[in-house]
Amino acid sequence: MALTSGIKTMYRYGRVLNGFAAKLDSRKLAKLRGAPGVVRIEQDAVVHADGTQ
């Protein structure tokens, strides 16, 4: 998807997740949101694991 949309990826994920990380301007983000096969787009964020349940 990223290659066919002219998006330069920073990272690609393909073993556990199928996706990529990229910096997108508003035009590319809008194009990607409307693309077939795109399930979710999330903004980058810091997460922390917690050992307790």
Buried (B, 14 or more C-beta within 10 A) or exposed (E): BBEEEEBEBEEEEEEEEEBBEBEBEEEBBEBBEEEEEEEEEEEEEEEEEEEEE
